[in-house]
Amino acid sequence: MGELVRARIRVRGIVQGVGFRYFVRNTATSLGLDGEVRNRSDGTVEIVAEGERGPVEILIRELRTGPRYATVDGLDIQWEEPRKDFSGFDYAF
């Protein structure tokens, strides 16, 4: 098993109302990551992803493009200590 990491990612741009959370959940689930995704009141999308470093980095790469109708202006990434407090990947409200 690889190194376990946790990333808190804020995605800026046109990322709400374009299927971004659905895209994140599907991508993260296919990569075997745990965590959550939520819309923020400032128009960004926040993701907490935990798993092996390789899949988390693949998720980050995919977030730079996002789904078809999204326009990603940038990502803010904070690396945190893994907590193992998620079981699967889901939406947070």
MDTraj code that builds the backbone (N, CA, C; nanometers):
import mdtraj as md
import numpy as np

residues = "MET GLY GLU LEU VAL ARG ALA ARG ILE ARG VAL ARG GLY ILE VAL GLN GLY VAL GLY PHE ARG TYR PHE VAL ARG ASN THR ALA THR SER LEU GLY LEU ASP GLY GLU VAL ARG ASN ARG SER ASP GLY THR VAL GLU ILE VAL ALA GLU GLY GLU ARG GLY PRO VAL GLU ILE LEU ILE ARG GLU LEU ARG THR GLY PRO ARG TYR ALA THR VAL ASP GLY LEU ASP ILE GLN TRP GLU GLU PRO ARG LYS ASP PHE SER GLY PHE ASP TYR ALA PHE".split()
xyz = np.array([
    [0.0844, -0.1189, 0.0000],
    [0.0000, 0.0000, 0.0000],
    [0.0882, 0.1242, 0.0000],
    [0.0473, 0.2263, -0.0776],
    [0.1236, 0.3495, -0.0882],
    [0.0985, 0.4431, 0.0287],
    [0.1639, 0.5560, 0.0208],
    [0.1519, 0.6587, 0.1246],
    [0.0084, 0.7135, 0.1286],
    [-0.0511, 0.7172, 0.2467],
    [-0.1853, 0.7708, 0.2654],
    [-0.1759, 0.9223, 0.2842],
    [-0.2542, 0.9975, 0.2048],
    [-0.2536, 1.1436, 0.2124],
    [-0.3967, 1.1956, 0.2165],
    [-0.4078, 1.3220, 0.2532],
    [-0.5380, 1.3913, 0.2560],
    [-0.5170, 1.5297, 0.1966],
    [-0.6033, 1.5661, 0.1024],
    [-0.5950, 1.6984, 0.0399],
    [-0.7290, 1.7686, 0.0538],
    [-0.7227, 1.8950, 0.0921],
    [-0.8414, 1.9824, 0.0931],
    [-0.8218, 2.0766, -0.0251],
    [-0.9156, 2.0694, -0.1189],
    [-0.8997, 2.1393, -0.2462],
    [-1.0167, 2.2338, -0.2663],
    [-0.9874, 2.3579, -0.2971],
    [-1.0908, 2.4559, -0.3305],
    [-1.0752, 2.4860, -0.4797],
    [-1.1837, 2.4673, -0.5564],
    [-1.1820, 2.4882, -0.7007],
    [-1.2536, 2.6188, -0.7322],
    [-1.1839, 2.7081, -0.8028],
    [-1.2379, 2.8397, -0.8382],
    [-1.2747, 2.8430, -0.9862],
    [-1.3777, 2.9190, -1.0199],
    [-1.4193, 2.9355, -1.1589],
    [-1.5695, 2.9166, -1.1713],
    [-1.6130, 2.8742, -1.2888],
    [-1.7544, 2.8422, -1.3106],
    [-1.7668, 2.6937, -1.2791],
    [-1.7953, 2.6660, -1.1519],
    [-1.7920, 2.5283, -1.1038],
    [-1.9185, 2.4882, -1.0278],
    [-2.0167, 2.5758, -1.0248],
    [-2.1445, 2.5400, -0.9640],
    [-2.2517, 2.5442, -1.0721],
    [-2.3440, 2.4478, -1.0654],
    [-2.4510, 2.4410, -1.1634],
    [-2.4082, 2.3793, -1.2956],
    [-2.2934, 2.3128, -1.2974],
    [-2.2415, 2.2526, -1.4211],
    [-2.2077, 2.1045, -1.4031],
    [-2.2562, 2.0432, -1.2948],
    [-2.2294, 1.9023, -1.2706],
    [-2.0939, 1.8730, -1.2095],
    [-2.0321, 1.9749, -1.1500],
    [-1.8964, 1.9560, -1.0975],
    [-1.8925, 1.8580, -0.9803],
    [-1.9852, 1.8707, -0.8872],
    [-1.9841, 1.7791, -0.7716],
    [-2.0058, 1.6344, -0.8166],
    [-2.0954, 1.6126, -0.9109],
    [-2.1194, 1.4796, -0.9660],
    [-1.9909, 1.4252, -1.0293],
    [-1.9230, 1.5096, -1.1073],
    [-1.7963, 1.4733, -1.1710],
    [-1.6918, 1.4342, -1.0661],
    [-1.6815, 1.5147, -0.9609],
    [-1.5835, 1.4866, -0.8552],
    [-1.6150, 1.3543, -0.7870],
    [-1.7401, 1.3355, -0.7500],
    [-1.7787, 1.2115, -0.6804],
    [-1.7494, 1.0891, -0.7656],
    [-1.7862, 1.0932, -0.8924],
    [-1.7619, 0.9788, -0.9811],
    [-1.6131, 0.9535, -1.0011],
    [-1.5368, 1.0591, -1.0217],
    [-1.3930, 1.0439, -1.0431],
    [-1.3256, 0.9899, -0.9178],
    [-1.3565, 1.0485, -0.8037],
    [-1.2950, 1.0050, -0.6780],
    [-1.3324, 0.8609, -0.6452],
    [-1.4579, 0.8252, -0.6671],
    [-1.5022, 0.6882, -0.6406],
    [-1.4287, 0.5896, -0.7306],
    [-1.4130, 0.6247, -0.8578],
    [-1.3434, 0.5349, -0.9508],
    [-1.1964, 0.5186, -0.9138],
    [-1.1405, 0.6159, -0.8435],
    [-1.0005, 0.6103, -0.7994],
    [-0.9855, 0.5445, -0.6624],
    [-1.0978, 0.5078, -0.6003],
    [-1.0934, 0.4427, -0.4698],
    [-1.0650, 0.5362, -0.3545],
    [-1.0999, 0.6645, -0.3716],
    [-1.0737, 0.7638, -0.2673],
    [-1.1928, 0.7770, -0.1728],
    [-1.1642, 0.8208, -0.0526],
    [-1.2658, 0.8552, 0.0452],
    [-1.2692, 1.0072, 0.0574],
    [-1.3854, 1.0615, 0.0970],
    [-1.3929, 1.2051, 0.1188],
    [-1.5298, 1.2599, 0.0897],
    [-1.5330, 1.3904, 0.0574],
    [-1.6595, 1.4578, 0.0310],
    [-1.6371, 1.5779, -0.0589],
    [-1.7463, 1.6237, -0.1189],
    [-1.7436, 1.7416, -0.2052],
    [-1.8649, 1.8268, -0.1708],
    [-1.8460, 1.9593, -0.1715],
    [-1.9565, 2.0503, -0.1395],
    [-1.9421, 2.1815, -0.2156],
    [-2.0575, 2.2432, -0.2438],
    [-2.0586, 2.3799, -0.2955],
    [-2.0406, 2.4747, -0.1778],
    [-1.9632, 2.5798, -0.1993],
    [-1.9437, 2.6825, -0.0965],
    [-2.0226, 2.8072, -0.1360],
    [-2.0581, 2.8864, -0.0374],
    [-2.1393, 3.0062, -0.0623],
    [-2.0662, 3.1115, -0.1455],
    [-1.9343, 3.1022, -0.1545],
    [-1.8570, 3.1985, -0.2341],
    [-1.8454, 3.1580, -0.3809],
    [-1.9156, 3.0502, -0.4223],
    [-1.9145, 3.0074, -0.5616],
    [-1.8092, 2.9031, -0.5946],
    [-1.7277, 2.8654, -0.4973],
    [-1.6267, 2.7626, -0.5199],
    [-1.6838, 2.6257, -0.4843],
    [-1.6078, 2.5230, -0.5190],
    [-1.6384, 2.3863, -0.4770],
    [-1.5219, 2.3401, -0.3908],
    [-1.5540, 2.2813, -0.2754],
    [-1.4514, 2.2317, -0.1843],
    [-1.4553, 2.0792, -0.1810],
    [-1.3383, 2.0207, -0.1899],
    [-1.3241, 1.8756, -0.1886],
    [-1.2261, 1.8373, -0.0799],
    [-1.2590, 1.7341, -0.0052],
    [-1.1639, 1.6701, 0.0842],
    [-1.1483, 1.5293, 0.0313],
    [-1.0263, 1.4942, -0.0069],
    [-1.0001, 1.3625, -0.0645],
    [-0.8887, 1.2950, 0.0136],
    [-0.9110, 1.1686, 0.0455],
    [-0.8127, 1.0936, 0.1225],
    [-0.7930, 0.9570, 0.0575],
    [-0.6677, 0.9178, 0.0490],
    [-0.6334, 0.7887, -0.0091],
    [-0.4853, 0.7844, -0.0387],
    [-0.4454, 0.6926, -0.1238],
    [-0.3054, 0.6835, -0.1622],
    [-0.2675, 0.8045, -0.2468],
    [-0.1422, 0.8471, -0.2352],
    [-0.0959, 0.9694, -0.3011],
    [-0.1221, 0.9688, -0.4519],
    [-0.0928, 0.8597, -0.5201],
    [-0.1100, 0.8545, -0.6656],
    [-0.2512, 0.8867, -0.7097],
    [-0.3519, 0.8175, -0.6565],
    [-0.4897, 0.8494, -0.6946],
    [-0.5337, 0.9912, -0.6560],
    [-0.4878, 1.0424, -0.5429],
    [-0.5230, 1.1804, -0.5056],
    [-0.4635, 1.2775, -0.6075],
    [-0.3417, 1.2523, -0.6517],
    [-0.2801, 1.3400, -0.7521],
    [-0.3501, 1.3296, -0.8870],
    [-0.4000, 1.2111, -0.9212],
    [-0.4781, 1.1965, -1.0447],
    [-0.6067, 1.2774, -1.0331],
    [-0.6746, 1.2705, -0.9188],
    [-0.7957, 1.3504, -0.8981],
    [-0.7649, 1.4986, -0.9168],
    [-0.6577, 1.5456, -0.8565],
    [-0.6201, 1.6868, -0.8691],
    [-0.5988, 1.7232, -1.0157],
    [-0.5328, 1.6366, -1.0903],
    [-0.5110, 1.6627, -1.2334],
    [-0.6443, 1.6735, -1.3067],
    [-0.7385, 1.5835, -1.2762],
    [-0.8698, 1.5868, -1.3409],
    [-0.9492, 1.7114, -1.3021],
    [-0.9315, 1.7591, -1.1797],
    [-1.0029, 1.8790, -1.1339],
    [-0.9608, 2.0029, -1.2105],
    [-0.8404, 2.0051, -1.2629],
    [-0.7924, 2.1232, -1.3367],
    [-0.8736, 2.1476, -1.4637],
    [-0.9388, 2.0428, -1.5141],
    [-1.0245, 2.0541, -1.6323],
    [-1.1714, 2.0514, -1.5938],
    [-1.2093, 1.9530, -1.5118],
    [-1.3485, 1.9407, -1.4687],
    [-1.4379, 1.8874, -1.5781],
    [-1.5690, 1.8898, -1.5547],
    [-1.6639, 1.8408, -1.6543],
    [-1.6796, 1.9393, -1.7700],
    [-1.7502, 1.8969, -1.8698],
    [-1.7636, 1.9696, -1.9962],
    [-1.7979, 2.1182, -1.9833],
    [-1.8959, 2.1535, -1.9016],
    [-1.9431, 2.2922, -1.8969],
    [-1.8774, 2.3771, -1.7884],
    [-1.7812, 2.3204, -1.7193],
    [-1.7099, 2.3957, -1.6154],
    [-1.5960, 2.4764, -1.6766],
    [-1.5633, 2.5847, -1.6086],
    [-1.4434, 2.6615, -1.6401],
    [-1.3652, 2.6740, -1.5107],
    [-1.2530, 2.6054, -1.5021],
    [-1.1716, 2.6060, -1.3802],
    [-1.0667, 2.7152, -1.3925],
    [-1.0733, 2.8123, -1.3001],
    [-0.9760, 2.9211, -1.2979],
    [-0.8543, 2.8870, -1.2134],
    [-0.8703, 2.7973, -1.1182],
    [-0.7564, 2.7599, -1.0347],
    [-0.7969, 2.6705, -0.9202],
    [-0.6956, 2.6096, -0.8595],
    [-0.7143, 2.5231, -0.7434],
    [-0.6308, 2.5754, -0.6284],
    [-0.6855, 2.5706, -0.5097],
    [-0.6102, 2.5965, -0.3872],
    [-0.6045, 2.4634, -0.3133],
    [-0.4840, 2.4145, -0.2889],
    [-0.4670, 2.2814, -0.2307],
    [-0.3939, 2.2925, -0.0977],
    [-0.4518, 2.2314, 0.0038],
    [-0.3870, 2.2208, 0.1346],
    [-0.3702, 2.0721, 0.1647],
    [-0.2482, 2.0326, 0.1955],
    [-0.2220, 1.8947, 0.2341],
    [-0.2363, 1.8841, 0.3844],
    [-0.3098, 1.7823, 0.4298],
    [-0.3367, 1.7632, 0.5718],
    [-0.2972, 1.6215, 0.6118],
    [-0.2926, 1.5987, 0.7413],
    [-0.2685, 1.4634, 0.7918],
    [-0.3929, 1.3786, 0.7673],
    [-0.3767, 1.2573, 0.7171],
    [-0.4928, 1.1691, 0.6985],
    [-0.5613, 1.1416, 0.8316],
    [-0.6940, 1.1381, 0.8298],
    [-0.7715, 1.1144, 0.9518],
    [-0.8505, 0.9842, 0.9472],
    [-0.8696, 0.9312, 0.8275],
    [-0.9485, 0.8095, 0.8087],
    [-1.0893, 0.8236, 0.8681],
    [-1.1490, 0.9417, 0.8500],
    [-1.2821, 0.9662, 0.9057],
    [-1.3932, 0.9609, 0.8009],
    [-1.3613, 0.9145, 0.6799],
    [-1.4615, 0.8983, 0.5746],
    [-1.4702, 0.7509, 0.5377],
    [-1.5882, 0.7123, 0.4931],
    [-1.6083, 0.5773, 0.4413],
    [-1.6744, 0.5948, 0.3045],
    [-1.5958, 0.5913, 0.2007],
    [-1.6475, 0.6184, 0.0669],
    [-1.6375, 0.7670, 0.0356],
    [-1.6979, 0.8075, -0.0764],
    [-1.6920, 0.9468, -0.1199],
    [-1.8342, 0.9934, -0.1464],
    [-1.8722, 1.1068, -0.0880],
    [-2.0103, 1.1503, -0.1006],
    [-2.0213, 1.3029, -0.1020],
    [-2.1431, 1.3488, -0.1165],
    [-2.1724, 1.4920, -0.1123],
    [-2.1853, 1.5363, 0.0325],
    [-2.1377, 1.6546, 0.0625],
    [-2.1553, 1.7148, 0.1953],
    [-2.2489, 1.8344, 0.1785],
    [-2.3326, 1.8569, 0.2772],
    [-2.4275, 1.9685, 0.2707],
    [-2.4134, 2.0580, 0.3897],
])
top = md.Topology()
chain = top.add_chain()
for i, resn in enumerate(residues, 1):
    res = top.add_residue(resn, chain, resSeq=i)
    for name in ("N", "CA", "C"):
        top.add_atom(name, md.element.get_by_symbol(name[0]), res)
traj = md.Trajectory(xyz[None], top)
